[in-house]
Amino acid sequence: MLGSLPLDDVSAELARFLVVRATGYVEQTFESCLQHFAEEKSHPAVARHVVGGLFHGKNPKSDTLIMRLRSFDEVWATSFGDYLADDDNRAQRELDYMVDRRNRIAHGGSESVNMRKALDLADIAVEIGERLITLLDPH
């Protein structure tokens, strides 16, 4: 199927796919960090309860992540919020843009993202993931 598409169309589809995957990476990393923290630091029954509430496809918008972090630890929420606010809210703007575009793509919208923007969003997804891994490290 892709072989019959012009190169520009293939590039556009790959850019859209990258946005979906980058957003999924942030979501999966966040949930996995919470899971590992709960399993490492909690009684097994508490960990099972926490893990039971994870991995249900909640959008990783900045305000959602901060709210969910706050339910575990105010320091985590503040630290992550400060990170998102650095550099004139760059990470927050990019994360929220990424989630918005992913939602439009996933729900059949014709949202296009050029390859350069998709690559930039993938970079910020990795940066956010690294921040979450460091913040929620159970050790």
N, C-alpha and C positions, 0 to 999 in steps of 0.2 A: 504494500500500500504506500509506504513512504517513498519507495523507489519511483513512483510515478508523479510525485509532487515536485514542483520547482524548489530549488535550494532555499529560496527565501521563505517558502511555506514550511519547509522542514525546520529551518532555523526558528521560526516563530513558534512552532509546536514544541520544539525542544526547550525554548525559553519558558513557555507556559508550564511544561512539565517540571522544569527546574524550580520554579516558584512553588509549585505544589509540594515537591519533595523537600525544599528548604524549610517551608512552614511545618511540614510533618516532622522534620528533624528537631525543630525547637520544641514542638509538642511532645514528641517521644522522649527527648532528653529530659525535659522538665518532669514528666511523669515517672521516668525511670529513676531520676535522682530522688524523688520523694519516696518511691518504693524502696530503694536501697537504704535510705536513711531510716525509714520505719522498720525495716527488717533488721537493721544493725543495732538500733537504739531502743527498740520497744519490745515489750512482752509479745510473744507470738500471736496471741489473740488480738492485741491492739494492731500489730502489723497487718494481720489478715483483714481487719476492719478498714484500715487505711488503704491497703492495696485494692480492696473491693470497690472503693470509690474512684479508682484511677482507670485510665485507659478507656474512657468513654467518649473520646473525640471532642473535648472542650477546646474551643478556639484559644490559641495562645496569644490573645491580645495583651498588650502591656498592662492594662488595668485589671484584667482577669488574673494574670500571673501574680501581680502584686497582692491582690485580694486573697488568692489562694496561699501565697507565702505567709501573709499576715495571720492566717488561721493556724499556722505552725509556729511562727516566731516573728515578732515585730522587728527584730534586728535584721532578719533576712529580708523582710519586705522593704525596710528603709534602705538597706544596702543596695538591693536590686533597683529600687526606685531612683536612688542617687546615680547608679550606673546609667540607667536609661536617660536620666536628665543631663548627663555630661554632654559637652560639646553641642550646646543648644538643642538638646533633646534628640540628637541624631539617631541613637539606637531605638528610642521609642517611636519616632516617626517612621523609620524604616520597618520596624517590626509590625506596626499597625498597618502600614501600606501593604506589606507582604501578606498579612492575614486577609486584608480586604481583597487583594487580587486573587489569592487562593480561593476564597469563598466565591468570588464571581466566576472563576474558571470552573470550580467544582460544581456549581449550580447551573452550568450551561451558558453562562454569559459569554459574550464575544470579546472579553477583555484581552487586549494584547499588551505584552510586555516585551520590549526589545531585549536582545541577548545581553547587552552591556548591563542593563538594569537587573536582569535575572542573575547574572554573575555577581553583581554587587549585593543583591539580596542573599545569595548563597553565602557570601563572605560574612555578612552580618549575622546570619543564622549560626554559623560556626562560632563566631565571637560570642554571641548570646549563650550558646550551648556551653562554651568553655567557662563563662561567668557562672552559669548555674551549677555546673559540675564542681567548681571551686567553692561556691557558696554553700552548697548542700552536702559537701563531703562529710561522711559520717565519722571519719577518723580524726 
